Amino acid sequence: MHAVVRIRKINIPGEIGVKDDFLKAAESISSLPVEHSIIFDADGNVLEQNTSGEKNRIILWHSDLFRLSGKIFMHNHPLGTSFSLSDIHTACMLEMAGMIAVTGKQIYCLFPPEENETFTRSDYADIVRCYTVRCRMLPLSGRFKSPDRAWEYVAIDMGLRYLRITFP
């Protein structure tokens, strides 16, 4: 059984957070040494998979970017961190339905507020501002590593839907 942390009453698009194929997809990329991405539609169906063969980024062609609007983007972070600000920027600028980062131990899911189907471009500045404040509130020792837990507080503050699943 997977341990799950939900922030707020959460309604994940297409119930993606409990689908077996979602968990299998996440597990299939969780321990890979380079970044891989899996793109889901809003109902949680797998649309495509990509890799750029690099450890800290996914390279997508310009034409690929437009197809991400309204989609859920899952990718692994081989270095073991949750979301980067680049992830959030991409989700907001491309108006995605969700952003998921997978590590060897956790699946981090971030979705827009329940009243919105997608992130919006105007969400980005507010999310970054909130994230910055939350990171500054961490003890000094917590600032030297990836502040994964800060995203839980950002989700609460911003009304975002957040889900963290721990691999067994």
C-alpha positions as CSV (number, residue, x, y, z in Angstrom):
1,M,0.0,0.0,0.0
2,H,1.3,3.5,-0.9
3,A,1.4,6.1,1.8
4,V,-0.5,9.2,0.5
5,V,-0.5,12.8,1.8
6,R,-3.4,14.9,0.5
7,I,-3.5,18.7,1.1
8,R,-7.1,20.0,1.4
9,K,-10.0,18.0,0.0
10,I,-8.5,17.0,-3.3
11,N,-10.3,16.1,-6.5
12,I,-7.5,14.9,-8.9
13,P,-8.5,15.2,-12.5
14,G,-9.7,11.8,-13.8
15,E,-8.8,10.3,-10.4
16,I,-5.3,10.0,-11.7
17,G,-4.0,9.8,-8.1
18,V,-5.5,6.3,-7.7
19,K,-5.2,4.7,-11.1
20,D,-3.0,1.6,-11.3
21,D,-1.6,2.7,-14.6
22,F,-0.6,6.0,-13.1
23,L,1.3,4.3,-10.3
24,K,2.9,1.9,-12.7
25,A,4.0,4.7,-15.0
26,A,5.5,6.6,-12.0
27,E,7.3,3.5,-10.8
28,S,8.7,2.8,-14.3
29,I,10.6,6.1,-14.3
30,S,11.2,6.6,-10.6
31,S,14.8,5.3,-10.5
32,L,16.0,6.0,-14.1
33,P,19.3,7.9,-14.2
34,V,18.1,10.5,-16.8
35,E,14.8,12.5,-17.0
36,H,11.8,10.9,-18.7
37,S,8.4,12.4,-19.2
38,I,4.9,10.9,-19.5
39,I,2.0,13.0,-20.7
40,F,-1.5,12.2,-19.6
41,D,-4.8,13.7,-20.8
42,A,-7.1,15.2,-18.2
43,D,-8.7,11.8,-17.6
44,G,-5.4,10.2,-16.7
45,N,-4.8,8.3,-19.9
46,V,-1.2,8.0,-21.1
47,L,-0.7,9.9,-24.4
48,E,3.1,9.8,-24.9
49,Q,6.5,9.3,-23.3
50,N,9.7,11.2,-24.0
51,T,13.3,11.4,-22.8
52,S,16.1,13.7,-23.7
53,G,18.8,11.5,-22.2
54,E,19.8,14.3,-19.8
55,K,20.0,14.2,-16.0
56,N,18.3,17.4,-15.1
57,R,15.9,18.4,-18.0
58,I,13.5,17.3,-20.6
59,I,13.9,18.9,-24.0
60,L,10.7,19.3,-26.0
61,W,10.4,20.7,-29.5
62,H,8.4,23.9,-29.8
63,S,5.5,22.1,-31.5
64,D,5.4,19.7,-28.5
65,L,4.9,22.5,-26.1
66,F,1.5,23.5,-27.6
67,R,0.2,20.0,-27.2
68,L,0.8,20.2,-23.4
69,S,-1.9,22.7,-22.8
70,G,-4.6,21.1,-20.7
71,K,-2.5,18.0,-20.1
72,I,-0.9,16.5,-17.0
73,F,2.9,16.3,-17.2
74,M,4.8,13.6,-15.2
75,H,8.5,13.5,-15.2
76,N,11.2,12.0,-13.0
77,H,13.9,13.9,-11.1
78,P,16.9,11.6,-10.9
79,L,18.5,13.9,-8.3
80,G,15.6,13.2,-5.9
81,T,14.0,16.6,-5.6
82,S,10.3,17.6,-5.9
83,F,9.2,20.5,-8.1
84,S,11.6,23.0,-9.5
85,L,10.5,26.6,-10.2
86,S,11.0,25.7,-13.9
87,D,8.4,22.9,-13.5
88,I,5.9,25.4,-12.1
89,H,6.8,28.0,-14.8
90,T,6.2,25.5,-17.5
91,A,2.9,24.3,-16.0
92,C,1.6,27.9,-15.7
93,M,2.9,29.3,-19.1
94,L,1.5,26.2,-21.0
95,E,-1.7,26.2,-19.0
96,M,-1.3,22.5,-18.0
97,A,-3.8,20.6,-16.0
98,G,-1.2,19.3,-13.6
99,M,2.6,18.8,-12.9
100,I,4.0,15.6,-11.4
101,A,7.6,15.0,-10.3
102,V,8.7,11.5,-9.5
103,T,11.7,10.6,-7.4
104,G,13.0,7.2,-6.2
105,K,10.9,7.5,-3.0
106,Q,8.0,9.9,-3.7
107,I,5.5,11.1,-6.3
108,Y,4.7,14.8,-6.0
109,C,1.5,16.0,-7.7
110,L,0.4,19.6,-8.0
111,F,-2.8,20.7,-9.7
112,P,-4.6,24.1,-10.0
113,P,-7.3,25.1,-7.6
114,E,-10.5,22.9,-8.0
115,E,-12.4,25.8,-9.7
116,N,-9.8,25.9,-12.5
117,E,-9.2,23.2,-15.1
118,T,-5.6,24.3,-15.7
119,F,-2.9,26.5,-14.2
120,T,-2.9,30.0,-15.7
121,R,-0.1,32.3,-16.7
122,S,-1.1,34.7,-13.9
123,D,-0.7,32.0,-11.3
124,Y,3.1,31.8,-11.7
125,A,4.1,35.1,-10.0
126,D,1.8,34.3,-7.0
127,I,3.1,30.8,-6.6
128,V,6.8,31.9,-6.8
129,R,6.1,34.7,-4.3
130,C,4.5,32.2,-1.9
131,Y,7.2,29.6,-2.4
132,T,9.9,32.2,-1.7
133,V,8.2,33.3,1.5
134,R,7.7,29.7,2.7
135,C,11.4,28.8,1.9
136,R,12.5,31.8,3.9
137,M,10.5,30.5,6.9
138,L,12.5,27.3,6.9
139,P,15.2,26.9,9.5
140,L,18.6,27.7,8.1
141,S,19.6,24.0,8.0
142,G,16.5,23.3,5.8
143,R,17.6,25.9,3.2
144,F,20.6,23.9,2.1
145,K,18.6,21.0,0.7
146,S,15.6,20.9,-1.6
147,P,12.6,22.3,0.3
148,D,10.1,19.6,-0.8
149,R,7.8,20.2,2.2
150,A,7.5,23.9,1.3
151,W,5.2,22.8,-1.6
152,E,2.7,21.5,0.8
153,Y,2.4,24.9,2.5
154,V,2.3,26.7,-0.9
155,A,-0.6,24.4,-1.9
156,I,-2.5,25.3,1.3
157,D,-1.8,29.0,1.0
158,M,-2.7,29.1,-2.7
159,G,-5.6,26.7,-2.7
160,L,-3.8,24.3,-5.0
161,R,-4.5,20.6,-5.0
162,Y,-1.4,18.7,-3.8
163,L,-0.8,15.0,-3.5
164,R,2.4,13.2,-2.2
165,I,2.6,9.5,-2.6
166,T,5.4,7.5,-1.0
167,F,6.6,4.3,-2.7
168,P,6.4,1.2,-0.5
